[in-house]
Amino acid sequence: MSKDYVKPEYSENLNNAIKSFGVIVHNFNISQRDYTINLELNKLTKKYYDLCPVLFFGEYAKLAYKPSFGRLPLKEVCCYKHPVIATDIKSALLLKECICPPRKILYVWDLEWLYRTDYSFDIYSKIYHSFEIIVRSESHYNLFTKVWRKPNYLIEDFNHDKIRNVVLG
């Protein structure tokens, strides 16, 4: 080791540390949901210098504009030691099996149980009762409450400030 080497010091005060959370989107493309998530995560990185959101994706397509946040392949989420938000039932099922994320949150963009037939009632029930739930509108909140349970949060269209406050406290 050279004489010029200086061992870095790490802050004991974690309030000054860079904060992070993840978002899982299986097929990140130009859908309304993905466009909104991209837009809101970009707003976060521009507004908060100490925040580093990471998007985990299975497939990646051309987007309307360039993301200014980190992106990692979906398989990396299992080793991620920060809160993670799933964006649909498929990503929630993957997240349920991961042991590292300290918080598992499901952002209910669509009322999938109404139109998807590839998952059973039991699967939806297990996910909806084991995750913190965020719904995106008052109507989703009311319907989700009647069918499943009261959601933990209502955040319209992945609002970046509200997402930050919920995920990072």
PAPAFI-204383 format. One record per atom (N, C-alpha, C): atom name; residue number from 1; chain; residue in three letters; x, y, z. Coordinates in steps of 0.2 Angstrom, whole numbers, plus 5000, padded with zeros to 4 digits. Atoms other than C-alpha are relative to their C-alpha. Layout:
BEGIN
- CA:NUM:A:ALA:X:Y:Z .
...
//
This chain:
BEGIN
- N:1:A:MET:5004:4994:5000 .
- CA:1:A:MET:5000:5000:5000 .
- C:1:A:MET:5005:5006:5000 .
- N:2:A:SER:4996:4994:5001 .
- CA:2:A:SER:5007:5017:4995 .
- C:2:A:SER:4999:5005:5006 .
- N:3:A:LYS:5000:4995:4995 .
- CA:3:A:LYS:5011:5031:5008 .
- C:3:A:LYS:4994:5005:4999 .
- N:4:A:ASP:5005:4995:5002 .
- CA:4:A:ASP:4998:5042:4999 .
- C:4:A:ASP:4993:4998:5002 .
- N:5:A:TYR:5007:5003:4999 .
- CA:5:A:TYR:4983:5030:5003 .
- C:5:A:TYR:4997:5003:5006 .
- N:6:A:VAL:5003:4998:4994 .
- CA:6:A:VAL:4971:5037:5015 .
- C:6:A:VAL:4993:4996:5000 .
- N:7:A:LYS:5006:5004:4999 .
- CA:7:A:LYS:4958:5026:5022 .
- C:7:A:LYS:4993:5004:5000 .
- N:8:A:PRO:5006:4996:4999 .
- CA:8:A:PRO:4940:5033:5019 .
- C:8:A:PRO:4997:4999:5007 .
- N:9:A:GLU:5004:5001:4994 .
- CA:9:A:GLU:4930:5037:5034 .
- C:9:A:GLU:4993:5000:4999 .
- N:10:A:TYR:5007:5000:5001 .
- CA:10:A:TYR:4912:5033:5035 .
- C:10:A:TYR:4996:5003:5006 .
- N:11:A:SER:5004:4996:4996 .
- CA:11:A:SER:4899:5044:5043 .
- C:11:A:SER:4996:4995:5005 .
- N:12:A:GLU:5004:5003:4995 .
- CA:12:A:GLU:4892:5037:5059 .
- C:12:A:GLU:4992:5002:5000 .
- N:13:A:ASN:5006:4997:5001 .
- CA:13:A:ASN:4877:5048:5056 .
- C:13:A:ASN:4996:4998:4994 .
- N:14:A:LEU:5003:5002:5006 .
- CA:14:A:LEU:4866:5039:5044 .
- C:14:A:LEU:4995:5004:4997 .
- N:15:A:ASN:5004:4995:5003 .
- CA:15:A:ASN:4855:5054:5041 .
- C:15:A:ASN:5004:5003:4995 .
- N:16:A:ASN:4996:4997:5005 .
- CA:16:A:ASN:4869:5060:5030 .
- C:16:A:ASN:5002:4995:4994 .
- N:17:A:ALA:4998:5005:5005 .
- CA:17:A:ALA:4871:5044:5020 .
- C:17:A:ALA:4995:5001:4994 .
- N:18:A:ILE:5004:5000:5006 .
- CA:18:A:ILE:4864:5042:5003 .
- C:18:A:ILE:4994:4995:5001 .
- N:19:A:LYS:5006:5004:4999 .
- CA:19:A:LYS:4846:5034:5004 .
- C:19:A:LYS:4998:4997:4993 .
- N:20:A:SER:5002:5003:5007 .
- CA:20:A:SER:4840:5022:4991 .
- C:20:A:SER:4994:4995:5002 .
- N:21:A:PHE:5005:5005:5000 .
- CA:21:A:PHE:4825:5011:4987 .
- C:21:A:PHE:4999:4998:4993 .
- N:22:A:GLY:5001:5003:5006 .
- CA:22:A:GLY:4820:5000:4973 .
- C:22:A:GLY:4993:5000:4997 .
- N:23:A:VAL:5006:5001:5004 .
- CA:23:A:VAL:4806:4998:4960 .
- C:23:A:VAL:5001:4995:4995 .
- N:24:A:ILE:5000:5006:5005 .
- CA:24:A:ILE:4802:4982:4951 .
- C:24:A:ILE:4995:5002:4994 .
- N:25:A:VAL:5004:5000:5006 .
- CA:25:A:VAL:4795:4984:4933 .
- C:25:A:VAL:5002:4995:4995 .
- N:26:A:HIS:4997:5005:5004 .
- CA:26:A:HIS:4796:4968:4923 .
- C:26:A:HIS:5001:5002:4993 .
- N:27:A:ASN:4999:4997:5007 .
- CA:27:A:ASN:4794:4976:4906 .
- C:27:A:ASN:4999:5007:5000 .
- N:28:A:PHE:4999:4992:5000 .
- CA:28:A:PHE:4800:4994:4907 .
- C:28:A:PHE:4999:5002:4993 .
- N:29:A:ASN:5001:4998:5007 .
- CA:29:A:ASN:4792:5002:4891 .
- C:29:A:ASN:4997:5007:5000 .
- N:30:A:ILE:5004:4993:5000 .
- CA:30:A:ILE:4781:5017:4886 .
- C:30:A:ILE:4993:4999:5002 .
- N:31:A:SER:5007:5000:4997 .
- CA:31:A:SER:4765:5012:4895 .
- C:31:A:SER:4999:5006:5004 .
- N:32:A:GLN:5001:4994:4996 .
- CA:32:A:GLN:4757:5025:4905 .
- C:32:A:GLN:5003:4999:5007 .
- N:33:A:ARG:4996:5001:4994 .
- CA:33:A:ARG:4763:5017:4921 .
- C:33:A:ARG:5007:5001:5000 .
- N:34:A:ASP:4992:5000:5000 .
- CA:34:A:ASP:4781:5015:4916 .
- C:34:A:ASP:5002:5007:4998 .
- N:35:A:TYR:4998:4993:5002 .
- CA:35:A:TYR:4781:5033:4908 .
- C:35:A:TYR:4999:5004:5007 .
- N:36:A:THR:5001:4996:4994 .
- CA:36:A:THR:4774:5040:4925 .
- C:36:A:THR:5006:4998:5005 .
- N:37:A:ILE:4994:5002:4996 .
- CA:37:A:ILE:4787:5030:4935 .
- C:37:A:ILE:5006:5003:4998 .
- N:38:A:ASN:4994:4997:5003 .
- CA:38:A:ASN:4801:5036:4924 .
- C:38:A:ASN:5000:5007:5002 .
- N:39:A:LEU:5001:4993:4998 .
- CA:39:A:LEU:4795:5054:4926 .
- C:39:A:LEU:5001:5002:5007 .
- N:40:A:GLU:4999:4999:4992 .
- CA:40:A:GLU:4793:5053:4945 .
- C:40:A:GLU:5006:4999:5003 .
- N:41:A:LEU:4994:5002:4998 .
- CA:41:A:LEU:4809:5044:4948 .
- C:41:A:LEU:5005:5006:4998 .
- N:42:A:ASN:4996:4995:5003 .
- CA:42:A:ASN:4818:5057:4937 .
- C:42:A:ASN:4999:5007:5004 .
- N:43:A:LYS:5001:4994:4995 .
- CA:43:A:LYS:4810:5071:4948 .
- C:43:A:LYS:5003:4999:5006 .
- N:44:A:LEU:4997:5001:4994 .
- CA:44:A:LEU:4816:5063:4963 .
- C:44:A:LEU:5008:5001:5000 .
- N:45:A:THR:4993:5000:5001 .
- CA:45:A:THR:4834:5062:4957 .
- C:45:A:THR:5003:5007:4999 .
- N:46:A:LYS:4998:4993:5001 .
- CA:46:A:LYS:4834:5080:4952 .
- C:46:A:LYS:4999:5004:5006 .
- N:47:A:LYS:5002:4997:4994 .
- CA:47:A:LYS:4826:5086:4968 .
- C:47:A:LYS:5004:4999:5006 .
- N:48:A:TYR:4997:5002:4994 .
- CA:48:A:TYR:4835:5076:4981 .
- C:48:A:TYR:5007:4997:4998 .
- N:49:A:TYR:4993:5003:5002 .
- CA:49:A:TYR:4854:5074:4979 .
- C:49:A:TYR:5002:4994:5004 .
- N:50:A:ASP:4998:5006:4996 .
- CA:50:A:ASP:4855:5061:4993 .
- C:50:A:ASP:4996:4994:4999 .
- N:51:A:LEU:5005:5006:5001 .
- CA:51:A:LEU:4842:5049:4985 .
- C:51:A:LEU:5002:4997:4994 .
- N:52:A:CYS:4998:5004:5006 .
- CA:52:A:CYS:4847:5035:4973 .
- C:52:A:CYS:4995:4995:4999 .
- N:53:A:PRO:5004:5005:5002 .
- CA:53:A:PRO:4832:5026:4967 .
- C:53:A:PRO:5003:4995:4995 .
- N:54:A:VAL:4998:5005:5005 .
- CA:54:A:VAL:4835:5010:4957 .
- C:54:A:VAL:4994:4996:4997 .
- N:55:A:LEU:5005:5004:5004 .
- CA:55:A:LEU:4824:5002:4944 .
- C:55:A:LEU:5002:4993:4998 .
- N:56:A:PHE:4998:5007:5001 .
- CA:56:A:PHE:4825:4983:4943 .
- C:56:A:PHE:4995:4998:4994 .
- N:57:A:PHE:5005:5002:5005 .
- CA:57:A:PHE:4818:4977:4926 .
- C:57:A:PHE:5002:4993:4997 .
- N:58:A:GLY:4999:5006:5004 .
- CA:58:A:GLY:4816:4961:4916 .
- C:58:A:GLY:5001:5001:4993 .
- N:59:A:GLU:4999:4998:5007 .
- CA:59:A:GLU:4814:4968:4899 .
- C:59:A:GLU:5000:5008:5000 .
- N:60:A:TYR:4999:4992:5000 .
- CA:60:A:TYR:4819:4986:4894 .
- C:60:A:TYR:4999:5002:4993 .
- N:61:A:ALA:5001:4998:5007 .
- CA:61:A:ALA:4813:4995:4879 .
- C:61:A:ALA:5001:5008:4999 .
- N:62:A:LYS:4999:4992:5000 .
- CA:62:A:LYS:4815:5013:4872 .
- C:62:A:LYS:4995:5003:5004 .
- N:63:A:LEU:5004:4996:4996 .
- CA:63:A:LEU:4808:5026:4883 .
- C:63:A:LEU:4999:5007:4997 .
- N:64:A:ALA:5001:4993:5003 .
- CA:64:A:ALA:4801:5043:4879 .
- C:64:A:ALA:5005:5005:5002 .
- N:65:A:TYR:4994:4996:4999 .
- CA:65:A:TYR:4816:5051:4888 .
- C:65:A:TYR:5004:4996:5005 .
- N:66:A:LYS:4995:5004:4996 .
- CA:66:A:LYS:4831:5045:4897 .
- C:66:A:LYS:4999:5000:5008 .
- N:67:A:PRO:5001:5001:4993 .
- CA:67:A:PRO:4830:5039:4915 .
- C:67:A:PRO:5007:5003:5003 .
- N:68:A:SER:4994:4997:4997 .
- CA:68:A:SER:4842:5049:4927 .
- C:68:A:SER:5001:4996:5007 .
- N:69:A:PHE:4999:5004:4994 .
- CA:69:A:PHE:4842:5035:4940 .
- C:69:A:PHE:5003:4993:4998 .
- N:70:A:GLY:4997:5006:5001 .
- CA:70:A:GLY:4850:5018:4942 .
- C:70:A:GLY:4995:4995:4997 .
- N:71:A:ARG:5004:5005:5003 .
- CA:71:A:ARG:4844:5003:4932 .
- C:71:A:ARG:5004:4993:5001 .
- N:72:A:LEU:4997:5006:4999 .
- CA:72:A:LEU:4848:4985:4936 .
- C:72:A:LEU:4996:4994:4998 .
- N:73:A:PRO:5004:5006:5002 .
- CA:73:A:PRO:4843:4968:4929 .
- C:73:A:PRO:4996:4997:5006 .
- N:74:A:LEU:5005:5002:4995 .
- CA:74:A:LEU:4828:4960:4939 .
- C:74:A:LEU:5004:4995:5005 .
- N:75:A:LYS:4997:5005:4996 .
- CA:75:A:LYS:4839:4946:4946 .
- C:75:A:LYS:5004:5003:5006 .
- N:76:A:GLU:4996:4996:4995 .
- CA:76:A:GLU:4849:4959:4957 .
- C:76:A:GLU:4995:5002:5006 .
- N:77:A:VAL:5004:4998:4994 .
- CA:77:A:VAL:4834:4963:4968 .
- C:77:A:VAL:5000:4996:5006 .
- N:78:A:CYS:5000:5004:4994 .
- CA:78:A:CYS:4836:4948:4979 .
- C:78:A:CYS:5006:5002:5004 .
- N:79:A:CYS:4995:4998:4996 .
- CA:79:A:CYS:4852:4955:4985 .
- C:79:A:CYS:5000:5007:5003 .
- N:80:A:TYR:5001:4993:4999 .
- CA:80:A:TYR:4846:4973:4987 .
- C:80:A:TYR:4997:5001:5007 .
- N:81:A:LYS:5001:5000:4992 .
- CA:81:A:LYS:4846:4978:5006 .
- C:81:A:LYS:4996:5007:5001 .
- N:82:A:HIS:5004:4994:4999 .
- CA:82:A:HIS:4834:4993:5004 .
- C:82:A:HIS:4993:4999:4999 .
- N:83:A:PRO:5007:5001:5002 .
- CA:83:A:PRO:4815:4995:5003 .
- C:83:A:PRO:4999:4999:4992 .
- N:84:A:VAL:5001:5001:5007 .
- CA:84:A:VAL:4808:4989:4987 .
- C:84:A:VAL:4992:5000:4998 .
- N:85:A:ILE:5007:4999:5002 .
- CA:85:A:ILE:4791:4993:4978 .
- C:85:A:ILE:4999:4996:4994 .
- N:86:A:ALA:5002:5004:5005 .
- CA:86:A:ALA:4783:4980:4967 .
- C:86:A:ALA:4995:5004:4996 .
- N:87:A:THR:5005:4996:5004 .
- CA:87:A:THR:4772:4987:4953 .
- C:87:A:THR:4994:4996:4997 .
- N:88:A:ASP:5005:5005:5002 .
- CA:88:A:ASP:4761:4972:4949 .
- C:88:A:ASP:5001:4994:5004 .
- N:89:A:ILE:5000:5006:4996 .
- CA:89:A:ILE:4757:4955:4955 .
- C:89:A:ILE:5006:4996:4998 .
- N:90:A:LYS:4994:5004:5002 .
- CA:90:A:LYS:4771:4947:4945 .
- C:90:A:LYS:5006:5002:5004 .
- N:91:A:SER:4994:4997:4996 .
- CA:91:A:SER:4784:4958:4953 .
- C:91:A:SER:4999:4999:5007 .
- N:92:A:ALA:5001:5001:4993 .
- CA:92:A:ALA:4776:4956:4970 .
- C:92:A:ALA:5002:4992:5002 .
- N:93:A:LEU:4998:5007:4999 .
- CA:93:A:LEU:4778:4937:4968 .
- C:93:A:LEU:5007:4999:5001 .
- N:94:A:LEU:4993:5000:5000 .
- CA:94:A:LEU:4796:4939:4964 .
- C:94:A:LEU:5003:5003:5007 .
- N:95:A:LEU:4997:4996:4994 .
- CA:95:A:LEU:4799:4951:4979 .
- C:95:A:LEU:4998:4996:5006 .
- N:96:A:LYS:5002:5004:4994 .
- CA:96:A:LYS:4790:4940:4991 .
- C:96:A:LYS:5005:4994:5002 .
- N:97:A:GLU:4995:5005:4999 .
- CA:97:A:GLU:4804:4927:4989 .
- C:97:A:GLU:5006:5003:5001 .
- N:98:A:CYS:4993:4997:4998 .
- CA:98:A:CYS:4818:4939:4992 .
- C:98:A:CYS:5000:5001:5007 .
- N:99:A:ILE:4999:5000:4993 .
- CA:99:A:ILE:4825:4939:5009 .
- C:99:A:ILE:5004:5007:5002 .
- N:100:A:CYS:4996:4994:4998 .
- CA:100:A:CYS:4836:4955:5009 .
- C:100:A:CYS:4996:5007:5000 .
- N:101:A:PRO:5003:4993:4999 .
- CA:101:A:PRO:4824:4970:5006 .
- C:101:A:PRO:4996:5000:5007 .
- N:102:A:PRO:5003:4999:4994 .
- CA:102:A:PRO:4819:4976:5023 .
- C:102:A:PRO:4992:5002:5000 .
- N:103:A:ARG:5007:4999:5001 .
- CA:103:A:ARG:4802:4982:5017 .
- C:103:A:ARG:4998:4998:4993 .
- N:104:A:LYS:5003:5002:5007 .
- CA:104:A:LYS:4791:4975:5003 .
- C:104:A:LYS:4993:5004:5000 .
- N:105:A:ILE:5006:4996:5001 .
- CA:105:A:ILE:4778:4987:4996 .
- C:105:A:ILE:4997:4998:4993 .
- N:106:A:LEU:5003:5001:5007 .
- CA:106:A:LEU:4766:4984:4982 .
- C:106:A:LEU:4996:5007:4998 .
- N:107:A:TYR:5004:4995:5003 .
- CA:107:A:TYR:4760:4999:4972 .
- C:107:A:TYR:4995:4998:4995 .
- N:108:A:VAL:5005:5002:5004 .
- CA:108:A:VAL:4743:4995:4965 .
- C:108:A:VAL:4998:5005:4995 .
- N:109:A:TRP:5002:4995:5006 .
- CA:109:A:TRP:4742:5004:4948 .
- C:109:A:TRP:4994:4998:4997 .
- N:110:A:ASP:5006:5003:5003 .
- CA:110:A:ASP:4729:4992:4941 .
- C:110:A:ASP:4997:4996:5004 .
- N:111:A:LEU:5004:5005:4997 .
- CA:111:A:LEU:4715:4982:4948 .
- C:111:A:LEU:5001:4993:4997 .
- N:112:A:GLU:4999:5006:5004 .
- CA:112:A:GLU:4723:4966:4941 .
- C:112:A:GLU:4995:4994:5001 .
- N:113:A:TRP:5004:5005:4998 .
- CA:113:A:TRP:4712:4954:4950 .
- C:113:A:TRP:4993:5000:4996 .
- N:114:A:LEU:5007:5000:5004 .
- CA:114:A:LEU:4697:4960:4939 .
- C:114:A:LEU:5001:4997:4993 .
- N:115:A:TYR:4999:5002:5007 .
- CA:115:A:TYR:4705:4955:4922 .
- C:115:A:TYR:5005:4995:4999 .
- N:116:A:ARG:4995:5005:5001 .
- CA:116:A:ARG:4720:4944:4925 .
- C:116:A:ARG:4997:4993:5002 .
- N:117:A:THR:5003:5007:4998 .
- CA:117:A:THR:4715:4925:4925 .
- C:117:A:THR:5006:4996:5001 .
- N:118:A:ASP:4994:5005:4999 .
- CA:118:A:ASP:4733:4918:4927 .
- C:118:A:ASP:5002:4999:5007 .
- N:119:A:TYR:4999:5001:4992 .
- CA:119:A:TYR:4733:4920:4946 .
- C:119:A:TYR:4994:4999:5003 .
- N:120:A:SER:5006:5001:4996 .
- CA:120:A:SER:4721:4913:4958 .
- C:120:A:SER:4999:5005:5006 .
- N:121:A:PHE:5002:4995:4994 .
- CA:121:A:PHE:4712:4922:4972 .
- C:121:A:PHE:5004:4999:5006 .
- N:122:A:ASP:4995:5001:4994 .
- CA:122:A:ASP:4723:4914:4985 .
- C:122:A:ASP:5007:5003:4999 .
- N:123:A:ILE:4993:4996:5001 .
- CA:123:A:ILE:4739:4921:4977 .
- C:123:A:ILE:4999:5007:5001 .
- N:124:A:TYR:5001:4993:4999 .
- CA:124:A:TYR:4731:4938:4976 .
- C:124:A:TYR:4999:5002:5008 .
- N:125:A:SER:5002:5000:4993 .
- CA:125:A:SER:4725:4936:4994 .
- C:125:A:SER:5007:5000:5004 .
- N:126:A:LYS:4994:5000:4997 .
- CA:126:A:LYS:4742:4931:5000 .
- C:126:A:LYS:5005:5006:4999 .
- N:127:A:ILE:4996:4994:5001 .
- CA:127:A:ILE:4751:4945:4992 .
- C:127:A:ILE:4997:5007:5003 .
- N:128:A:TYR:5004:4994:4997 .
- CA:128:A:TYR:4738:4959:4997 .
- C:128:A:TYR:5000:5000:5007 .
- N:129:A:HIS:5000:5000:4993 .
- CA:129:A:HIS:4739:4953:5015 .
- C:129:A:HIS:5007:5000:5003 .
- N:130:A:SER:4993:5000:4998 .
- CA:130:A:SER:4758:4952:5016 .
- C:130:A:SER:5004:5006:4999 .
- N:131:A:PHE:4996:4994:5002 .
- CA:131:A:PHE:4764:4968:5008 .
- C:131:A:PHE:4996:5006:5003 .
- N:132:A:GLU:5002:4993:4999 .
- CA:132:A:GLU:4762:4986:5013 .
- C:132:A:GLU:4997:5002:4993 .
- N:133:A:ILE:5004:4999:5006 .
- CA:133:A:ILE:4749:4992:5000 .
- C:133:A:ILE:5000:5008:4999 .
- N:134:A:ILE:5001:4993:5003 .
- CA:134:A:ILE:4749:5009:4990 .
- C:134:A:ILE:4995:4999:4994 .
- N:135:A:VAL:5005:5000:5005 .
- CA:135:A:VAL:4734:5012:4979 .
- C:135:A:VAL:5001:5007:4997 .
- N:136:A:ARG:4999:4994:5003 .
- CA:136:A:ARG:4734:5026:4966 .
- C:136:A:ARG:4995:5005:4999 .
- N:137:A:SER:5006:4995:5000 .
- CA:137:A:SER:4717:5034:4967 .
- C:137:A:SER:4995:4998:5005 .
- N:138:A:GLU:5005:5001:4995 .
- CA:138:A:GLU:4702:5036:4978 .
- C:138:A:GLU:4996:4994:4999 .
- N:139:A:SER:5004:5006:5002 .
- CA:139:A:SER:4692:5024:4968 .
- C:139:A:SER:5003:4993:5001 .
- N:140:A:HIS:4997:5006:4999 .
- CA:140:A:HIS:4705:5011:4969 .
- C:140:A:HIS:5000:4999:5008 .
- N:141:A:TYR:5000:5001:4993 .
- CA:141:A:TYR:4706:5014:4988 .
- C:141:A:TYR:4994:4997:5003 .
- N:142:A:ASN:5006:5002:4998 .
- CA:142:A:ASN:4688:5012:4990 .
- C:142:A:ASN:4998:4992:4998 .
- N:143:A:LEU:5001:5007:5002 .
- CA:143:A:LEU:4687:4996:4980 .
- C:143:A:LEU:5004:4995:5003 .
- N:144:A:PHE:4996:5005:4997 .
- CA:144:A:PHE:4702:4988:4987 .
- C:144:A:PHE:4998:4999:5007 .
- N:145:A:THR:5002:5001:4994 .
- CA:145:A:THR:4696:4991:5004 .
- C:145:A:THR:4994:4996:5001 .
- N:146:A:LYS:5006:5004:5000 .
- CA:146:A:LYS:4679:4983:5000 .
- C:146:A:LYS:5002:4992:4999 .
- N:147:A:VAL:4999:5006:5002 .
- CA:147:A:VAL:4687:4968:4992 .
- C:147:A:VAL:5005:4996:5004 .
- N:148:A:TRP:4995:5003:4997 .
- CA:148:A:TRP:4703:4965:5001 .
- C:148:A:TRP:5001:5002:5008 .
- N:149:A:ARG:4999:4997:4993 .
- CA:149:A:ARG:4708:4976:5016 .
- C:149:A:ARG:5001:5008:4998 .
- N:150:A:LYS:4998:4992:5001 .
- CA:150:A:LYS:4712:4995:5019 .
- C:150:A:LYS:5007:5000:4998 .
- N:151:A:PRO:4993:4999:5003 .
- CA:151:A:PRO:4727:5000:5009 .
- C:151:A:PRO:5004:5004:5006 .
- N:152:A:ASN:4996:4996:4996 .
- CA:152:A:ASN:4741:5008:5019 .
- C:152:A:ASN:5001:5007:4998 .
- N:153:A:TYR:4999:4993:5003 .
- CA:153:A:TYR:4743:5023:5008 .
- C:153:A:TYR:4996:5001:4993 .
- N:154:A:LEU:5003:4998:5006 .
- CA:154:A:LEU:4735:5032:4994 .
- C:154:A:LEU:5005:5005:4997 .
- N:155:A:ILE:4996:4996:5003 .
- CA:155:A:ILE:4747:5040:4982 .
- C:155:A:ILE:4999:5001:4993 .
- N:156:A:GLU:5002:4999:5007 .
- CA:156:A:GLU:4741:5047:4966 .
- C:156:A:GLU:5006:5000:4995 .
- N:157:A:ASP:4995:5001:5006 .
- CA:157:A:ASP:4751:5042:4950 .
- C:157:A:ASP:5008:5001:5002 .
- N:158:A:PHE:4993:5001:4998 .
- CA:158:A:PHE:4767:5038:4959 .
- C:158:A:PHE:5004:5006:5002 .
- N:159:A:ASN:4997:4993:4998 .
- CA:159:A:ASN:4770:5056:4966 .
- C:159:A:ASN:5006:4999:5004 .
- N:160:A:HIS:4993:5001:4998 .
- CA:160:A:HIS:4788:5057:4969 .
- C:160:A:HIS:5001:5002:5008 .
- N:161:A:ASP:5000:4998:4993 .
- CA:161:A:ASP:4787:5067:4986 .
- C:161:A:ASP:4997:4995:5004 .
- N:162:A:LYS:5004:5004:4996 .
- CA:162:A:LYS:4774:5056:4993 .
- C:162:A:LYS:5004:4993:5000 .
- N:163:A:ILE:4997:5006:5000 .
- CA:163:A:ILE:4783:5040:4988 .
- C:163:A:ILE:5007:5000:5004 .
- N:164:A:ARG:4994:4999:4996 .
- CA:164:A:ARG:4799:5046:4995 .
- C:164:A:ARG:4999:5000:5008 .
- N:165:A:ASN:5001:5000:4993 .
- CA:165:A:ASN:4791:5050:5012 .
- C:165:A:ASN:4997:4994:5003 .
- N:166:A:VAL:5003:5007:4998 .
- CA:166:A:VAL:4782:5033:5013 .
- C:166:A:VAL:5006:4995:5000 .
- N:167:A:VAL:4995:5005:5000 .
- CA:167:A:VAL:4797:5023:5008 .
- C:167:A:VAL:5006:5001:5005 .
- N:168:A:LEU:4994:4999:4996 .
- CA:168:A:LEU:4811:5032:5017 .
- C:168:A:LEU:4998:5004:5007 .
- N:169:A:GLY:5003:4997:4993 .
- CA:169:A:GLY:4800:5040:5032 .
- C:169:A:GLY:5002:5007:5001 .
//
